[in-house]
Structures are given as C-alpha cells and as structure tokens.
C-alpha cells in the first residue's frame, strides 16, 4: 500500500474522531478520493469515532476503509 496515502487517511480518521460528529462533506469527499470507496458520512463517523474502542488498530481501520473488509490476522 501507498504509505503517503495511508498517512493521509490516518490523519483524516483522527480529524473525524476528534469532533465526534458526522464528518463534513469535504472530509467525506476526501475519504472517498483517498480510498476509492463511496462512503457515507454516518458510516465514517461510526468507524472513525469508534475504532479506539474496537479490537482493531488504526492501520487495520485504514485497510478496512480501502478494502471494505478487515485484514486477515
């Protein structure tokens, strides 16, 4: 995977999680552009704001946002 793109996704995840609200349209569009997936704001809110409570790492969340499935462990 592209390390620079992954870092941008991580930064965006943290921006979304920081406010705990639905991401704004600019953030949604940026995530769509970076991942190639047509994400909805509500889904991004759930994933980004809840990842720190989940059993998944930030890197695994980046993988999920790109591939729409969790990486195999």
QUIPEMO-V585084 format. One record per residue. PSI is psi as a letter, one per 20 degrees, with the letter a starting at -180 (none if undefined). Layout:
PSI ; PSI
This chain:
q ; o ; g ; g ; g ; g ; h ; h ; g ; g ; g ; h ; g ; h ; g ; g ; h ; h ; i ; j ; r ; q ; q ; r ; h ; g ; g ; g ; g ; g ; g ; g ; g ; h ; h ; j ; q ; m ; q ; q ; g ; g ; g ; h ; g ; g ; g ; h ; i ; i ; h ; i ; i ; r ; j ; q ; r ; g ; h ; h ; g ; g ; g ; g ; h ; g ; i ; k ; q ; q ; q ; p ; none
